[in-house]
Amino acid sequence: MTTLIGMAQNTVEKTPVTLLGLGAMGAALARTWLAAGHPLTVWNRTPVRAEALAAAGARVADSAAAAVAANTLVVVCLLDDASVDEVLAGADLADRDLVNLTTSTPAQARARAEWARERGARYLDGGIMAVPPMVGVPEAGGYVFYSGSRELLERHRRTLGVPVGVTYVGEDAGFAALHDVALLSAMYGMFAGAAHAFALIRKEDIDPAALAPLLADWLVAMAPAVHRTAGQLRSGDYTQGVVSNLAMQVAGTPTFLRTAEQQGVSPELLHPYFQLMRRRLAEGGGEEDLTGVIDLLVR
């Protein structure tokens, strides 16, 4: 009997969740909450996507408004910010804890937070730093940036932490989106560099699979340089801890451009960055690190 009571209490303690949006990410979140024993209500514009979740124990609402009415904690994982407007247009958000995991800009997130407050909801914005296969797999290292009400996050931290980790970045509702886009921008820059590297060997008798581990190890070795950059930005001294100054690096750029030309590879991924380096050098930043380029980007 004690065991049965304990099981019942454990079930009651699991926070019920409403989830709007069952794309690849939404479905992964839903499966993880269900597996952890959370009562789950779901809604999706295309109902067929909810069938497998219904078979696993989810309650499928016939409208977004009904799904919102079902539970206090409402998680939104839709295509874009405009979809949030459309889906929640007829929902009563009064006294709801709205967690928006829809990818947006910082400005959109801040506007959405005010929009939610006007409708009587408490609001958290989230930026997902994971892909669907990482959800529910703690060792994969996925997490969500959250910003907005710290009190609201602490209230639901355990529930929100079931699918992936939780990283809080501030009361400003736009900070989660800003951190999300900042990290993803760096990722695309890395992908651009890797694309150029593979293009250089594309016509040669070099196995891309042989280059890949060398490239990966090199990128890992270079990654800690971001800490030096952060320190220089904080102190304002861009010559602090310089290993290879800007003047020396600019002097080496023609080799990269000539190599690309000789290999029949467009320099379009490298050229914009090299242009910024030369501009900073022309302004007298020859003894600096590459950090001064950042100031050229900020308008």
PLY file of the C-alpha trace (Angstrom):
ply
format ascii 1.0
element vertex 299
property float x
property float y
property float z
element edge 298
property int vertex1
property int vertex2
end_header
0.00 0.00 0.00
2.82 2.39 0.86
4.36 1.76 -2.54
1.09 2.47 -4.30
0.61 5.71 -2.35
4.15 6.75 -3.15
3.58 6.08 -6.82
0.37 8.09 -6.77
2.08 11.01 -5.04
4.92 10.89 -7.55
2.42 11.07 -10.41
0.60 14.00 -8.82
3.87 15.88 -8.35
4.65 15.82 -12.06
3.71 19.21 -13.49
1.14 18.99 -16.29
2.38 20.55 -19.53
0.62 21.91 -22.60
2.73 21.86 -25.76
1.76 23.71 -28.92
3.66 22.60 -32.02
4.73 19.08 -32.93
7.43 19.55 -35.51
10.62 17.56 -35.11
11.68 19.49 -32.01
8.22 19.72 -30.48
7.63 15.99 -30.92
10.98 15.23 -29.27
10.09 17.44 -26.30
6.68 15.80 -26.03
8.08 12.26 -26.02
10.55 13.15 -23.28
7.94 14.72 -21.00
5.65 11.74 -21.50
8.45 9.29 -20.74
9.16 11.20 -17.51
5.53 10.88 -16.43
4.30 14.42 -17.01
0.64 14.71 -17.96
0.80 16.23 -21.43
-1.74 18.03 -23.57
-0.69 18.68 -27.15
-1.98 20.53 -30.18
-0.67 20.75 -33.70
-2.02 22.41 -36.81
-1.72 19.05 -38.61
-3.52 16.61 -36.26
-1.91 13.47 -37.71
1.36 14.41 -36.04
-0.27 13.96 -32.66
-1.42 10.37 -33.24
1.75 8.65 -32.00
1.81 10.87 -28.92
-1.83 10.11 -28.20
-0.98 6.41 -28.31
1.79 7.12 -25.78
-0.61 8.81 -23.39
-0.84 12.45 -24.46
-4.17 14.22 -24.49
-4.78 15.81 -27.90
-6.72 19.07 -27.79
-8.98 19.97 -30.68
-7.80 23.59 -30.70
-4.91 25.66 -29.45
-7.27 27.55 -27.17
-8.45 24.29 -25.57
-4.86 23.17 -25.11
-3.98 26.44 -23.37
-7.01 26.10 -21.11
-5.92 22.62 -20.03
-2.81 23.53 -18.03
-1.05 26.45 -16.38
2.32 25.69 -17.98
2.08 26.28 -21.72
5.11 25.65 -23.94
5.08 27.00 -27.49
7.40 25.52 -30.14
6.25 26.85 -33.49
7.77 27.82 -36.83
8.25 31.54 -36.25
7.03 34.56 -34.31
4.14 35.19 -36.72
2.90 31.65 -36.03
2.68 32.45 -32.31
0.32 35.34 -33.07
-1.79 33.15 -35.31
-1.98 30.12 -33.03
-2.65 32.00 -29.79
-5.05 34.55 -31.26
-8.13 32.94 -29.72
-6.57 31.61 -26.51
-7.19 32.98 -23.01
-3.71 33.46 -21.57
-4.79 34.93 -18.25
-2.84 33.36 -15.36
-0.84 31.13 -17.70
2.91 30.48 -17.54
3.87 30.93 -21.18
7.24 29.53 -22.26
8.05 30.43 -25.85
10.67 28.20 -27.50
9.95 29.55 -30.98
13.03 30.92 -32.72
12.86 34.72 -32.83
14.94 37.87 -32.76
15.67 39.66 -29.47
13.28 42.46 -30.45
10.52 39.97 -31.21
11.09 38.25 -27.87
10.84 41.53 -25.97
7.67 42.46 -27.83
6.25 39.00 -27.18
6.95 39.36 -23.45
4.98 42.62 -23.37
2.24 41.01 -25.49
1.98 38.18 -22.95
1.85 40.57 -19.98
-0.97 42.51 -21.59
-2.92 39.26 -21.78
-2.32 38.36 -18.15
0.35 35.71 -18.74
3.73 35.24 -17.09
6.46 34.86 -19.72
9.75 33.14 -20.42
11.55 33.17 -23.74
13.79 30.30 -24.77
16.48 29.59 -27.34
17.06 25.88 -27.96
20.72 24.90 -28.28
20.07 21.35 -29.40
18.79 19.32 -32.33
15.96 16.79 -31.87
18.22 13.71 -31.41
19.83 15.45 -28.41
16.52 15.87 -26.58
16.11 13.47 -23.69
19.78 12.47 -23.87
21.57 14.29 -21.01
25.03 13.21 -22.14
24.44 14.92 -25.51
24.83 18.30 -23.80
21.78 20.06 -25.22
20.23 22.93 -23.33
17.87 25.88 -23.66
18.76 29.51 -22.99
15.98 31.11 -20.92
15.36 34.79 -20.27
12.59 36.71 -18.61
11.12 36.06 -15.18
13.64 34.28 -12.96
10.85 33.45 -10.53
8.91 31.71 -13.30
11.97 29.77 -14.39
12.65 28.55 -10.85
9.02 27.48 -10.51
9.32 25.23 -13.57
13.06 24.53 -13.69
12.64 20.82 -12.90
9.99 20.33 -15.59
11.76 22.41 -18.23
14.99 20.57 -17.48
13.54 17.16 -18.32
14.14 17.28 -22.11
17.42 19.27 -22.07
19.46 21.42 -19.71
18.46 24.86 -18.48
20.69 27.96 -18.77
19.30 31.27 -17.50
20.77 34.41 -19.10
18.84 37.29 -17.55
15.61 39.16 -16.87
15.66 40.85 -20.28
13.31 38.68 -22.35
15.44 39.24 -25.46
18.64 37.77 -24.02
17.80 34.12 -24.77
17.25 34.87 -28.46
20.39 37.02 -28.52
22.54 34.26 -27.00
20.97 31.73 -29.35
21.71 33.75 -32.48
25.19 34.70 -31.25
26.21 31.06 -30.81
24.59 29.96 -34.06
26.29 32.82 -35.92
29.64 31.55 -34.68
28.64 28.06 -35.75
27.88 29.19 -39.29
31.20 31.03 -39.40
32.90 27.78 -38.44
30.95 25.90 -41.10
31.99 28.53 -43.65
35.64 28.03 -42.81
35.27 24.27 -42.96
33.53 24.56 -46.35
36.45 26.58 -47.70
38.94 24.06 -46.33
37.17 21.13 -48.00
36.85 23.10 -51.25
40.63 23.60 -51.35
41.23 19.84 -51.46
38.19 18.96 -53.56
40.11 18.46 -56.82
43.13 16.80 -55.24
43.88 13.19 -54.41
43.14 13.84 -50.74
40.43 11.92 -48.93
38.04 14.34 -47.18
37.67 11.73 -44.45
41.41 12.02 -43.80
41.24 15.80 -43.55
38.17 15.80 -41.29
39.86 14.71 -38.01
42.74 17.12 -38.62
40.26 19.92 -39.21
38.16 19.05 -36.17
41.20 18.89 -33.89
42.48 22.22 -35.22
39.14 23.94 -34.60
39.04 22.55 -31.06
42.58 23.80 -30.47
41.67 27.29 -31.69
38.36 27.54 -29.79
39.89 28.77 -26.46
40.94 31.97 -28.27
37.42 33.25 -27.61
38.36 33.67 -23.94
41.27 35.94 -24.89
38.94 37.94 -27.13
36.42 38.31 -24.29
39.15 39.49 -21.94
40.38 42.06 -24.45
36.84 43.36 -25.03
36.29 43.67 -21.28
39.57 45.50 -20.64
39.58 47.55 -23.83
43.21 46.56 -24.41
43.32 44.66 -27.71
47.08 44.13 -27.43
46.73 42.07 -24.26
48.16 38.56 -24.67
48.60 38.88 -28.45
50.22 35.82 -30.03
50.16 36.93 -33.68
49.36 40.58 -34.22
47.05 41.99 -36.87
49.85 43.33 -39.05
51.45 39.89 -39.25
48.16 38.19 -40.03
47.22 40.68 -42.74
50.63 40.14 -44.33
49.78 36.46 -44.64
46.36 36.85 -46.26
47.62 37.03 -49.87
48.86 33.45 -49.51
45.36 32.26 -48.68
43.86 34.16 -51.61
46.50 32.94 -54.07
46.07 29.36 -52.89
42.32 29.61 -53.43
42.87 30.99 -56.92
45.35 28.24 -57.79
42.95 25.58 -56.49
40.06 27.03 -58.46
38.19 27.97 -55.27
36.17 31.15 -54.78
37.51 33.34 -51.95
34.03 34.72 -51.20
33.88 33.14 -47.73
37.25 34.55 -46.67
37.32 37.87 -48.51
34.91 39.87 -46.30
36.83 39.01 -43.14
40.17 39.81 -44.76
38.76 43.18 -45.86
37.84 43.99 -42.26
41.31 42.98 -41.10
42.89 45.36 -43.63
40.57 48.20 -42.60
41.51 47.79 -38.96
45.19 47.72 -39.87
44.76 50.94 -41.87
43.28 52.56 -38.76
46.49 51.82 -36.85
45.62 48.55 -35.15
48.67 46.64 -36.32
49.82 45.64 -32.83
46.35 44.43 -31.83
44.81 41.00 -31.91
41.91 40.39 -34.31
39.52 41.77 -31.68
39.39 45.21 -33.28
37.45 43.75 -36.19
34.49 43.46 -33.82
34.35 47.21 -33.43
34.14 47.60 -37.21
31.06 45.39 -37.23
29.20 47.34 -34.52
27.38 50.24 -36.14
0 1
1 2
2 3
3 4
4 5
5 6
6 7
7 8
8 9
9 10
10 11
11 12
12 13
13 14
14 15
15 16
16 17
17 18
18 19
19 20
20 21
21 22
22 23
23 24
24 25
25 26
26 27
27 28
28 29
29 30
30 31
31 32
32 33
33 34
34 35
35 36
36 37
37 38
38 39
39 40
40 41
41 42
42 43
43 44
44 45
45 46
46 47
47 48
48 49
49 50
50 51
51 52
52 53
53 54
54 55
55 56
56 57
57 58
58 59
59 60
60 61
61 62
62 63
63 64
64 65
65 66
66 67
67 68
68 69
69 70
70 71
71 72
72 73
73 74
74 75
75 76
76 77
77 78
78 79
79 80
80 81
81 82
82 83
83 84
84 85
85 86
86 87
87 88
88 89
89 90
90 91
91 92
92 93
93 94
94 95
95 96
96 97
97 98
98 99
99 100
100 101
101 102
102 103
103 104
104 105
105 106
106 107
107 108
108 109
109 110
110 111
111 112
112 113
113 114
114 115
115 116
116 117
117 118
118 119
119 120
120 121
121 122
122 123
123 124
124 125
125 126
126 127
127 128
128 129
129 130
130 131
131 132
132 133
133 134
134 135
135 136
136 137
137 138
138 139
139 140
140 141
141 142
142 143
143 144
144 145
145 146
146 147
147 148
148 149
149 150
150 151
151 152
152 153
153 154
154 155
155 156
156 157
157 158
158 159
159 160
160 161
161 162
162 163
163 164
164 165
165 166
166 167
167 168
168 169
169 170
170 171
171 172
172 173
173 174
174 175
175 176
176 177
177 178
178 179
179 180
180 181
181 182
182 183
183 184
184 185
185 186
186 187
187 188
188 189
189 190
190 191
191 192
192 193
193 194
194 195
195 196
196 197
197 198
198 199
199 200
200 201
201 202
202 203
203 204
204 205
205 206
206 207
207 208
208 209
209 210
210 211
211 212
212 213
213 214
214 215
215 216
216 217
217 218
218 219
219 220
220 221
221 222
222 223
223 224
224 225
225 226
226 227
227 228
228 229
229 230
230 231
231 232
232 233
233 234
234 235
235 236
236 237
237 238
238 239
239 240
240 241
241 242
242 243
243 244
244 245
245 246
246 247
247 248
248 249
249 250
250 251
251 252
252 253
253 254
254 255
255 256
256 257
257 258
258 259
259 260
260 261
261 262
262 263
263 264
264 265
265 266
266 267
267 268
268 269
269 270
270 271
271 272
272 273
273 274
274 275
275 276
276 277
277 278
278 279
279 280
280 281
281 282
282 283
283 284
284 285
285 286
286 287
287 288
288 289
289 290
290 291
291 292
292 293
293 294
294 295
295 296
296 297
297 298
